């Protein structure tokens, strides 16, 4: 099993590796001024999502993903480290995108930019950059992706456990959904694991701590959340301790909650 995360110390020690590419995983044009020196902006919402889909942050077509990755100078042999400015938030989504496109050499920076900056490692101003075209190729692994029809089928087949990363009050319909027009509740038989439970101070919990708190460690797992972002945090938490099959329900609650034909529990 390949460990999905690396430390800031590991990155500092390997930063001059010519095959290494550091990606600042942002959900929109970055509002932040600083980045890790040499980092490249990985714009999830605008460049690495299917913008023709009315749902937010959905998986792009493999050809479109490969085109954008090549623009960032990413190649088949690139070793990619992704990070974000919150510690752990959007970077697992970037990791998942590369993994689902068949690229194995990708890791999340544990602690992200805050941990990097805390150590006093080199930073620079965020500025537009251009890169020599890479030769990245996408080989989509559809087993890592689930749609609403597969999730609906799973309610009766029970071939996998659905892990919902939303907060407990949203999961149990004790509060309104932040997106207008969505019903409150959860997918029938889903298990609630708020993504905050697997993190501490912007880092993943230790393997020992994760083994103590994660349910259904030996079963097939489908991960859901609000719009496919924080589900990836939980997926990586399980990836740290188990080899069981895992997939993301990409439409997540934004899709399920607005479709009146789909069943919900409260």
Secondary structure, DSSP 8 states (H G I E B T S, - for coil): ----EE-HHHHHHHTT-TTEEEEEEESSS---SEEETT-EEEEHHHHSS-TTSSSTT----HHHHHHHHHHTT--TT-EEEEE-TTSSSSHHHHHHHHHHTT---EEEETTHHHHHHHTT--EEE----------------GGGEE-HHHHHHHHHH--SEEEE-S-HHHHTTSS--SSTT--SSB-TT-EE--GGGGEETTEE--HHHHHHH-S-TTS-EEEE-SSSSTHHHHHHHHHTT--S-EEEESSHHHHHTT-TTS--B-
